[in-house]
Amino acid sequence: MSQPVPEVALPPGLTLDYVDGRLALAGDERQYGKPLSVDFVSGKAAHRRQFGGGRGQLVAKACGLAKGVTPNVVDATAGLGRDAFVLASLGAPVLMVERVAAIAALLQDGLDRAAQAEETAQIAARMMLCHGDAAEQLAVLVAAADFAPQVIHLDPMFPHREKSALVKKEMRVFRELAGDDDDAPRLLEAALEVATHRVVVKRPRKAPPIAGPAPQHTLEGKTSRYDLYVHRSLSR
């Protein structure tokens, strides 16, 4: 018996259905690329789990994962869960918050399959998902999950530039569903109120920080960087 497809509102041209056993979001491939699904068990997630560089990865350093320190992390802009899965695979309990219903459905499907696979079951057990708008109700969502928000990770979509014809097809799907994150300053404000230890914000390497208080530290990679807003040290 096939699983029922979650009922979520979608823009014209996009559909949600099962493809090869995975819940997938699909549209015209010329515009949106291949169907979008969440796979924590195989493919890129498996490769990164095995060969990604462990706690030396930029996201792990930014979120404060160090020897003897494994904080609770709220990924308040979960997307397809890639960063959340990396953090959970390194031992961190992660609460994922996703405001787009269709993306939350993909995440839940990916989590369910990861929980059934021997190699990812323990990682999936450290991951929780809630569907809601972090900019509007972060404190409520975190409290409802009974989760200690030591670190909050944000990866807001930066505003679309008309000249950027090379926006990844995957990002076009997100924009179709969510629009630009023009509420990023409000999201940062909410995160700073809720996080007990630090907020980390992923940005394109040359983009300005989000409007609001200045970050105390930055960690730079080749294409992106993390702005760090530190309330207090993550105790060892």
Backbone hydrogen bonds in HBPLUS format (Angstrom, degrees):
<---DONOR---> <-ACCEPTOR-->    atom                        ^
c    i                          cat <-CA-CA->   ^        H-A-AA   ^      H-
h    n   atom  resd res      DA  || num        DHA   H-A  angle D-A-AA Bond
n    s   type  num  typ     dist DA aas  dist angle  dist       angle   num
A0014-LEU N   A0011-PRO O   3.27 MM   3  6.03 155.0  2.34 144.5 143.7     1
A0015-THR N   A0026-ALA O   2.80 MM  11  5.31 155.8  1.86 152.3 160.5     2
A0026-ALA N   A0015-THR O   2.83 MM  11  5.31 164.2  1.85 154.7 159.9     3
A0017-ASP N   A0024-ALA O   3.00 MM   7  5.52 160.7  2.04 153.8 159.1     4
A0024-ALA N   A0017-ASP O   2.73 MM   7  5.52 159.7  1.77 151.7 157.9     5
A0019-VAL N   A0022-ARG O   2.70 MM   3  5.30 161.7  1.74 157.7 158.0     6
A0022-ARG N   A0019-VAL O   3.03 MM   3  5.30 163.5  2.06 113.5 118.8     7
A0025-LEU N   A0036-LEU O   2.80 MM  11  4.96 158.2  1.85 140.2 146.4     8
A0036-LEU N   A0025-LEU O   2.77 MM  11  4.96 165.6  1.79 147.0 145.8     9
A0031-GLN N   A0028-ASP O   2.95 MM   3  5.50 135.7  2.15 112.5 124.0    10
A0032-TYR N   A0028-ASP O   2.76 MM   4  5.86 174.0  1.76 163.4 165.5    11
A0033-GLY N   A0029-GLU O   2.79 MM   4  4.10 141.1  1.94 111.0 116.9    12
A0047-HIS N   A0043-GLY O   3.10 MM   4  6.40 161.6  2.13 153.1 158.7    13
A0048-ARG N   A0044-LYS O   2.86 MM   4  6.04 162.9  1.89 152.2 156.8    14
A0049-ARG N   A0045-ALA O   2.89 MM   4  5.99 148.6  1.98 140.6 149.9    15
A0050-GLN N   A0046-ALA O   3.02 MM   4  6.23 150.7  2.11 146.4 153.2    16
A0051-PHE N   A0047-HIS O   2.73 MM   4  5.74 159.5  1.77 154.5 161.0    17
A0052-GLY N   A0048-ARG O   2.82 MM   4  4.08 133.1  2.04 124.8 123.3    18
A0056-GLY N   A0053-GLY O   3.02 MM   3  5.54 149.6  2.12 143.4 144.3    19
A0057-GLN N   A0054-GLY O   3.21 MM   3  6.05 169.2  2.23 122.7 124.6    20
A0060-ALA N   A0057-GLN O   3.01 MM   3  5.32 120.1  2.38 104.7 119.7    21
A0061-LYS N   A0057-GLN O   2.97 MM   4  6.31 162.2  2.00 160.6 166.2    22
A0062-ALA N   A0058-LEU O   2.87 MM   4  6.05 168.2  1.89 156.0 159.5    23
A0063-CYS N   A0059-VAL O   3.05 MM   4  6.13 152.9  2.12 139.5 146.3    24
A0065-LEU N   A0060-ALA O   2.96 MM   5  5.34 155.7  2.02 160.8 156.0    25
A0064-GLY N   A0061-LYS O   3.01 MM   3  5.13 156.8  2.06 105.1 111.8    26
A0066-ALA N   A0069-VAL O   3.07 MM   3  5.02 151.4  2.15 133.6 142.5    27
A0069-VAL N   A0066-ALA O   2.89 MM   3  5.02 168.1  1.91 126.5 127.6    28
A0151-VAL N   A0072-ASN O   3.07 MM  79  6.26 151.7  2.15 157.2 165.2    29
A0073-VAL N   A0093-PRO O   2.98 MM  20  6.35 169.9  1.99 166.0 169.1    30
A0095-LEU N   A0073-VAL O   2.94 MM  22  6.43 155.3  2.00 150.8 158.9    31
A0074-VAL N   A0151-VAL O   2.79 MM  77  6.23 162.4  1.82 159.0 164.1    32
A0153-HIS N   A0074-VAL O   2.76 MM  79  6.05 164.8  1.78 158.7 163.8    33
A0075-ASP N   A0095-LEU O   2.81 MM  20  6.05 150.7  1.89 145.2 155.2    34
A0097-VAL N   A0075-ASP O   2.88 MM  22  6.12 164.1  1.91 157.8 153.3    35
A0076-ALA N   A0153-HIS O   3.02 MM  77  6.12 139.3  2.19 155.1 166.1    36
A0078-ALA N   A0097-VAL O   3.04 MM  19  5.61 174.3  2.05 148.5 148.7    37
A0081-GLY N   A0078-ALA O   2.88 MM   3  5.16 159.9  1.92 134.6 137.3    38
A0085-PHE N   A0081-GLY O   2.88 MM   4  5.94 154.3  1.95 147.4 153.7    39
A0086-VAL N   A0082-ARG O   3.12 MM   4  6.39 156.8  2.18 145.7 151.7    40
A0087-LEU N   A0083-ASP O   3.01 MM   4  6.29 166.7  2.03 156.5 159.0    41
A0088-ALA N   A0084-ALA O   2.90 MM   4  6.10 159.8  1.94 149.1 155.2    42
A0089-SER N   A0085-PHE O   2.80 MM   4  5.92 150.1  1.89 146.0 154.5    43
A0090-LEU N   A0086-VAL O   3.17 MM   4  6.43 125.5  2.48 137.3 150.6    44
A0090-LEU N   A0087-LEU O   3.13 MM   3  5.17 140.0  2.30  96.1 107.6    45
A0092-ALA N   A0087-LEU O   3.07 MM   5  5.55 153.8  2.14 149.4 141.1    46
A0091-GLY N   A0088-ALA O   2.99 MM   3  5.08 160.1  2.03 107.6 110.9    47
A0094-VAL N   A0126-ARG O   2.89 MM  32  6.20 166.8  1.91 158.9 162.6    48
A0128-MET N   A0094-VAL O   2.88 MM  34  6.31 156.9  1.94 160.4 167.3    49
A0096-MET N   A0128-MET O   2.74 MM  32  5.96 177.2  1.74 152.8 153.8    50
A0130-CYS N   A0096-MET O   2.83 MM  34  6.25 152.9  1.91 164.1 173.2    51
A0098-GLU N   A0130-CYS O   3.14 MM  32  6.61 157.4  2.19 155.6 162.4    52
A0132-GLY N   A0098-GLU O   3.05 MM  34  5.86 146.5  2.17 116.3 126.4    53
A0104-ALA N   A0100-VAL O   2.90 MM   4  6.16 160.9  1.94 159.6 166.1    54
A0105-ALA N   A0101-ALA O   2.94 MM   4  6.17 147.3  2.05 144.9 153.5    55
A0106-LEU N   A0102-ALA O   3.11 MM   4  6.45 150.2  2.20 140.5 147.9    56
A0107-LEU N   A0103-ILE O   2.91 MM   4  6.22 159.1  1.96 152.1 157.8    57
A0108-GLN N   A0104-ALA O   2.91 MM   4  6.15 160.7  1.94 148.5 153.5    58
A0109-ASP N   A0105-ALA O   3.02 MM   4  6.21 157.4  2.07 145.3 151.3    59
A0110-GLY N   A0106-LEU O   2.90 MM   4  6.17 157.9  1.95 149.9 156.2    60
A0111-LEU N   A0107-LEU O   2.80 MM   4  6.06 158.9  1.85 154.8 160.8    61
A0112-ASP N   A0108-GLN O   2.90 MM   4  6.07 159.7  1.95 147.9 153.4    62
A0113-ARG N   A0109-ASP O   3.10 MM   4  6.35 159.5  2.15 148.2 152.8    63
A0114-ALA N   A0110-GLY O   2.93 MM   4  6.12 152.8  2.01 144.6 152.9    64
A0115-ALA N   A0111-LEU O   2.87 MM   4  6.07 148.1  1.97 149.5 157.8    65
A0116-GLN N   A0113-ARG O   3.14 MM   3  5.18 137.9  2.33  95.8 107.5    66
A0117-ALA N   A0114-ALA O   3.27 MM   3  5.27 145.9  2.39  97.0 106.4    67
A0120-THR N   A0117-ALA O   3.13 MM   3  5.59 147.8  2.23 111.7 120.9    68
A0121-ALA N   A0117-ALA O   2.89 MM   4  5.64 126.5  2.18 160.6 175.1    69
A0124-ALA N   A0120-THR O   2.88 MM   4  6.11 170.2  1.89 165.3 167.8    70
A0125-ALA N   A0121-ALA O   3.02 MM   4  6.18 141.6  2.17 141.4 151.6    71
A0126-ARG N   A0123-ILE O   2.93 MM   3  5.42 151.5  2.01 111.8 120.7    72
A0127-MET N   A0124-ALA O   3.03 MM   3  5.18 162.4  2.06 109.3 114.5    73
A0136-GLU N   A0133-ASP O   3.05 MM   3  5.48 137.6  2.24 107.9 119.1    74
A0137-GLN N   A0133-ASP O   2.84 MM   4  5.93 157.3  1.89 160.7 168.5    75
A0141-LEU N   A0137-GLN O   2.96 MM   4  6.17 164.0  1.99 159.4 163.8    76
A0142-VAL N   A0138-LEU O   2.94 MM   4  6.12 166.9  1.96 160.6 163.8    77
A0143-ALA N   A0139-ALA O   2.98 MM   4  6.07 159.6  2.03 144.1 150.2    78
A0144-ALA N   A0140-VAL O   2.88 MM   4  6.02 156.7  1.94 147.3 154.1    79
A0145-ALA N   A0141-LEU O   3.07 MM   4  6.26 140.7  2.23 139.7 149.5    80
A0147-PHE N   A0142-VAL O   3.29 MM   5  5.70 169.7  2.30 156.2 159.0    81
A0146-ASP N   A0143-ALA O   2.98 MM   3  4.95 150.8  2.06 100.1 109.4    82
A0150-GLN N   A0148-ALA O   3.02 MM   2  5.95 131.1  2.26 109.8  95.5    83
A0196-THR N   A0149-PRO O   2.88 MM  47  6.12 158.4  1.92 146.9 153.3    84
A0197-HIS N   A0150-GLN O   2.92 MM  47  5.01 145.1  2.04 135.1 138.9    85
A0198-ARG N   A0150-GLN O   3.09 MM  48  6.64 159.0  2.13 157.8 161.9    86
A0152-ILE N   A0198-ARG O   3.02 MM  46  6.58 151.6  2.10 147.8 156.9    87
A0200-VAL N   A0152-ILE O   2.87 MM  48  6.27 163.4  1.90 158.8 163.1    88
A0154-LEU N   A0200-VAL O   2.85 MM  46  6.21 158.1  1.90 163.2 169.4    89
A0202-LYS N   A0154-LEU O   2.81 MM  48  6.20 167.8  1.83 168.1 169.0    90
A0164-SER N   A0161-ARG O   2.91 MM   3  5.34 151.0  1.99 112.6 121.9    91
A0165-ALA N   A0163-LYS O   2.76 MM   2  5.71 127.7  2.03 115.8  99.2    92
A0171-MET N   A0168-LYS O   2.91 MM   3  5.20 120.7  2.27 102.1 116.9    93
A0172-ARG N   A0168-LYS O   3.16 MM   4  6.61 139.5  2.33 144.6 156.3    94
A0172-ARG N   A0169-LYS O   3.04 MM   3  5.04 126.1  2.34  94.1 108.7    95
A0173-VAL N   A0169-LYS O   3.35 MM   4  6.81 145.0  2.48 145.7 153.1    96
A0173-VAL N   A0170-GLU O   3.15 MM   3  5.39 126.5  2.45  99.3 111.7    97
A0174-PHE N   A0170-GLU O   3.34 MM   4  6.80 156.3  2.40 143.8 149.4    98
A0175-ARG N   A0171-MET O   2.88 MM   4  6.16 160.2  1.92 152.4 157.7    99
A0176-GLU N   A0172-ARG O   2.90 MM   4  6.05 153.7  1.97 144.4 151.8   100
A0177-LEU N   A0173-VAL O   3.04 MM   4  6.32 147.0  2.16 145.6 154.3   101
A0178-ALA N   A0174-PHE O   2.68 MM   4  5.77 163.4  1.71 159.2 164.3   102
A0179-GLY N   A0175-ARG O   2.78 MM   4  4.35 143.4  1.91 115.2 125.3   103
A0182-ASP N   A0180-ASP O   2.86 MM   2  5.50 133.6  2.08 104.3  90.5   104
A0184-ALA N   A0181-ASP O   3.24 MM   3  5.58 146.1  2.37 117.0 115.3   105
A0186-ARG N   A0183-ASP O   2.99 MM   3  5.32 119.9  2.36 107.2 122.1   106
A0187-LEU N   A0183-ASP O   2.94 MM   4  6.24 152.3  2.02 152.9 162.0   107
A0188-LEU N   A0184-ALA O   2.87 MM   4  6.13 157.4  1.92 155.9 161.0   108
A0189-GLU N   A0185-PRO O   2.99 MM   4  6.20 157.8  2.04 142.2 148.4   109
A0190-ALA N   A0186-ARG O   2.93 MM   4  6.17 158.6  1.97 147.2 152.5   110
A0191-ALA N   A0187-LEU O   2.92 MM   4  6.14 158.5  1.96 147.4 153.7   111
A0192-LEU N   A0188-LEU O   2.87 MM   4  6.10 157.8  1.92 153.4 158.9   112
A0193-GLU N   A0189-GLU O   3.16 MM   4  6.40 141.4  2.32 140.0 149.8   113
A0194-VAL N   A0190-ALA O   3.09 MM   4  6.32 144.0  2.22 145.2 154.9   114
A0195-ALA N   A0191-ALA O   2.84 MM   4  5.80 173.4  1.85 160.4 162.1   115
A0231-HIS N   A0197-HIS O   2.69 MM  34  4.97 157.7  1.74 146.6 151.8   116
A0232-ARG N   A0197-HIS O   3.20 MM  35  5.02 158.4  2.25 128.0 132.1   117
A0199-VAL N   A0229-TYR O   2.86 MM  30  5.09 156.9  1.91 144.1 151.9   118
A0229-TYR N   A0199-VAL O   2.86 MM  30  5.09 165.5  1.88 161.4 163.7   119
A0201-VAL N   A0227-ASP O   2.89 MM  26  5.09 159.7  1.93 145.6 152.5   120
A0227-ASP N   A0201-VAL O   2.87 MM  26  5.09 162.4  1.90 144.9 148.1   121
A0203-ARG N   A0225-ARG O   2.90 MM  22  5.44 163.4  1.93 158.3 160.9   122
A0225-ARG N   A0203-ARG O   2.86 MM  22  5.44 155.2  1.93 154.9 160.1   123
A0207-ALA N   A0204-PRO O   3.02 MM   3  5.30 160.3  2.06 115.4 121.8   124
A0205-ARG N   A0223-THR O   2.97 MM  18  5.34 164.9  1.99 129.3 125.2   125
A0216-GLN N   A0228-LEU O   2.90 MM  12  5.98 133.4  2.12 156.5 168.3   126
A0217-HIS N   A0228-LEU O   3.36 MM  11  5.08 162.3  2.40 136.9 139.4   127
A0228-LEU N   A0217-HIS O   2.81 MM  11  5.08 174.5  1.82 152.6 151.1   128
A0219-LEU N   A0226-TYR O   2.87 MM   7  5.08 151.5  1.95 141.8 151.2   129
A0226-TYR N   A0219-LEU O   2.76 MM   7  5.08 154.0  1.82 145.4 154.6   130
A0221-GLY N   A0224-SER O   2.72 MM   3  5.29 154.4  1.78 162.1 166.4   131
